[in-house]
């Protein structure tokens, strides 16, 4: 069953979540801009299920496919498949994998690497974030080295269970222990922004509005 917080946080936009994390003194929580959404109209948020791997050109087709299907079997419903493959030479998500994860209840995927079968995934409406596309796959080339492990995406540490939140502006990582606080403060900040917006539309000077509400 999907965590009810997913829907509540999905209603917040990434800019306000970012500002809340910054106000809490967090640093290095914004994923690098090379990782972009395949479906920018979709907001993806939820806890991370992490995957890490490496290139192994000595591995055979059977070994790599056995390891890959094992990853699909382990993937957690209600989580985001979050991968650091340490290569951009191959696609880390494609048609059958996306279909499998979607049917299992996985929320989407975030990959510091490529995907393929983009048109199918668009039709499936399975939210995917990636750096680029390539038709080349993992067969005979790549093996996983760990799941539910800490991974680095750019300068961002993503721990198993940390939350990711992304829309067309970008994606941030929310430490698991701060999710409830960030959600509460993001909702409150959006209410304040609505008051600032109304004041400005009613003719208030922007600096006066900032001084009155403490936000802009």
C-alpha positions as CSV (number, residue, x, y, z in Angstrom):
1,X,0.0,0.0,0.0
2,X,1.3,3.4,-0.9
3,X,2.3,5.7,1.9
4,X,-0.3,8.4,2.3
5,X,2.5,11.0,2.5
6,X,3.3,10.3,-1.1
7,X,0.1,12.0,-2.3
8,X,0.5,14.9,0.1
9,X,4.0,15.6,-0.9
10,X,3.2,15.1,-4.6
11,X,0.9,18.2,-4.2
12,X,3.9,20.3,-3.2
13,X,6.2,21.6,-5.9
14,X,9.9,21.0,-5.8
15,X,10.9,24.6,-5.4
16,X,9.1,24.9,-2.0
17,X,10.5,21.6,-0.8
18,X,14.0,22.8,-1.8
19,X,13.5,26.0,0.2
20,X,12.3,24.1,3.3
21,X,15.4,21.8,3.2
22,X,17.7,24.8,2.7
23,X,16.0,26.6,5.7
24,X,16.6,23.4,7.8
25,X,20.3,23.8,7.1
26,X,20.6,20.9,4.6
27,X,23.3,20.9,1.9
28,X,23.9,18.8,-1.2
29,X,20.3,17.6,-1.6
30,X,19.6,18.6,-5.2
31,X,20.2,16.0,-7.8
32,X,22.5,17.1,-10.7
33,X,20.7,18.7,-13.7
34,X,21.8,15.9,-16.0
35,X,19.1,13.8,-14.6
36,X,15.8,14.9,-16.1
37,X,12.2,13.5,-16.3
38,X,11.0,11.5,-19.3
39,X,7.5,12.8,-18.4
40,X,8.0,16.4,-17.1
41,X,4.3,16.7,-16.5
42,X,4.5,14.0,-13.8
43,X,5.6,14.6,-10.3
44,X,7.5,11.7,-8.8
45,X,8.0,11.3,-5.0
46,X,8.5,8.5,-2.5
47,X,11.1,6.5,-0.7
48,X,14.2,5.3,-2.5
49,X,15.0,1.6,-3.1
50,X,18.7,1.8,-4.1
51,X,20.7,-0.2,-6.7
52,X,24.4,0.0,-7.4
53,X,26.4,-1.8,-10.1
54,X,29.5,-2.0,-12.3
55,X,30.7,-2.8,-15.7
56,X,31.9,-6.4,-16.2
57,X,32.6,-7.2,-19.8
58,X,33.7,-10.7,-18.9
59,X,30.2,-11.6,-17.7
60,X,28.1,-13.8,-20.0
61,X,24.6,-13.0,-21.2
62,X,23.0,-15.6,-18.8
63,X,24.9,-14.2,-15.8
64,X,23.9,-10.6,-16.5
65,X,20.2,-11.5,-17.3
66,X,20.0,-13.7,-14.2
67,X,21.3,-10.8,-12.0
68,X,19.0,-8.3,-13.7
69,X,15.9,-10.3,-13.2
70,X,16.9,-10.9,-9.6
71,X,16.9,-7.1,-9.1
72,X,13.4,-6.9,-10.6
73,X,12.3,-9.6,-8.2
74,X,13.7,-7.7,-5.2
75,X,12.3,-4.3,-6.1
76,X,10.0,-2.9,-3.4
77,X,6.5,-1.8,-4.1
78,X,5.7,1.7,-2.9
79,X,9.4,2.8,-3.5
80,X,11.3,4.5,-6.3
81,X,13.9,2.4,-8.1
82,X,17.0,4.5,-7.6
83,X,20.2,3.4,-9.5
84,X,23.8,4.4,-9.6
85,X,25.1,2.1,-12.4
86,X,28.6,3.8,-12.7
87,X,28.3,3.8,-16.5
88,X,26.3,5.7,-19.1
89,X,27.1,3.2,-21.9
90,X,24.0,1.2,-21.4
91,X,20.3,1.5,-20.7
92,X,19.3,0.7,-17.1
93,X,15.5,0.6,-17.8
94,X,13.5,-0.7,-20.7
95,X,10.1,-2.0,-21.8
96,X,9.8,-5.3,-19.9
97,X,11.6,-4.0,-16.8
98,X,9.3,-0.9,-16.6
99,X,6.2,-3.1,-17.1
100,X,7.4,-5.5,-14.4
101,X,8.1,-2.7,-11.9
102,X,4.8,-0.9,-12.7
103,X,2.8,-4.0,-12.1
104,X,4.6,-4.6,-8.8
105,X,3.6,-1.1,-7.6
106,X,7.0,0.5,-7.8
107,X,6.4,4.3,-8.0
108,X,9.0,5.1,-10.7
109,X,12.7,5.1,-11.4
110,X,15.6,7.5,-11.0
111,X,18.8,6.5,-12.9
112,X,22.1,8.2,-13.1
113,X,22.3,6.7,-16.6
114,X,20.3,5.8,-19.6
115,X,17.0,4.2,-20.5
116,X,15.5,2.7,-23.7
117,X,12.1,1.9,-25.1
118,X,11.0,5.4,-24.3
119,X,7.8,5.4,-26.3
120,X,6.6,2.3,-24.5
121,X,7.4,3.8,-21.1
122,X,5.6,7.0,-22.1
123,X,2.5,4.9,-23.0
124,X,2.8,3.0,-19.7
125,X,3.0,6.2,-17.7
126,X,5.7,4.8,-15.5
127,X,7.6,7.9,-14.2
128,X,11.3,7.7,-15.2
129,X,14.2,10.1,-14.6
130,X,17.4,9.5,-16.6
131,X,20.4,11.2,-18.2
132,X,19.9,10.1,-21.8
133,X,18.7,7.3,-24.0
134,X,20.5,4.4,-25.7
135,X,19.3,1.1,-27.3
136,X,22.2,-0.8,-25.7
137,X,21.3,-2.9,-22.7
138,X,22.9,-4.7,-19.8
139,X,23.4,-8.1,-21.4
140,X,27.0,-9.3,-21.3
141,X,28.2,-5.9,-19.9
142,X,26.9,-5.0,-16.4
143,X,26.2,-6.6,-13.0
144,X,24.6,-5.3,-9.8
145,X,26.9,-5.0,-6.8
146,X,24.3,-4.1,-4.1
147,X,20.8,-3.2,-3.2
148,X,19.5,-1.2,-0.2
149,X,22.9,0.5,0.0
150,X,24.0,4.1,0.2
151,X,24.7,5.6,-3.3
152,X,26.0,8.9,-4.5
153,X,24.3,10.7,-7.3
154,X,26.5,13.7,-8.1
155,X,27.1,15.3,-4.7
156,X,23.9,13.9,-3.2
157,X,24.0,10.9,-0.8
158,X,20.9,8.8,-1.2
159,X,20.3,6.3,1.6
160,X,17.8,3.5,1.4
161,X,14.5,4.9,2.5
162,X,15.4,8.5,1.9
163,X,12.7,10.3,-0.1
164,X,13.0,11.7,-3.6
165,X,10.8,14.5,-4.9
166,X,10.9,15.7,-8.4
167,X,8.9,17.7,-11.0
168,X,9.9,19.5,-14.2
169,X,12.1,21.9,-12.2
170,X,14.4,19.1,-10.9
171,X,14.6,16.6,-8.0
172,X,15.7,16.8,-4.4
173,X,16.5,14.1,-1.8
174,X,14.8,14.4,1.6
175,X,16.4,12.5,4.5
176,X,14.0,9.9,5.8
177,X,14.0,11.3,9.3
178,X,12.9,14.7,8.0
179,X,10.1,13.7,5.7
180,X,7.2,14.5,8.1
181,X,8.8,17.9,9.1
182,X,9.5,18.8,5.4
183,X,6.0,17.9,4.4
184,X,4.4,20.0,7.2
185,X,6.6,23.0,6.5
186,X,6.2,22.7,2.7
187,X,2.4,22.8,3.0
188,X,2.6,25.8,5.4
189,X,5.0,27.6,3.0
190,X,2.7,27.1,0.1
191,X,-0.1,28.7,2.1
192,X,2.1,31.7,2.9
193,X,3.1,32.0,-0.7
194,X,-0.5,32.2,-1.7
195,X,-0.9,35.2,0.7
196,X,2.1,36.9,-0.8
197,X,0.8,36.3,-4.3
198,X,-2.6,37.7,-3.4
199,X,-1.0,40.8,-1.8
200,X,1.1,41.5,-4.9
201,X,-1.8,41.0,-7.3
202,X,-3.8,43.4,-5.1
203,X,-1.1,46.0,-5.7
204,X,1.3,45.6,-2.7
205,X,5.0,46.5,-3.2
206,X,6.9,43.2,-3.4
207,X,9.4,44.2,-0.7
208,X,6.5,45.2,1.6
209,X,4.9,41.8,0.9
210,X,8.2,40.1,1.8
211,X,8.6,42.0,5.0
212,X,5.0,41.3,6.1
213,X,5.0,37.6,5.3
214,X,8.7,36.7,5.5
215,X,8.7,34.9,2.2
216,X,8.9,35.7,-1.5
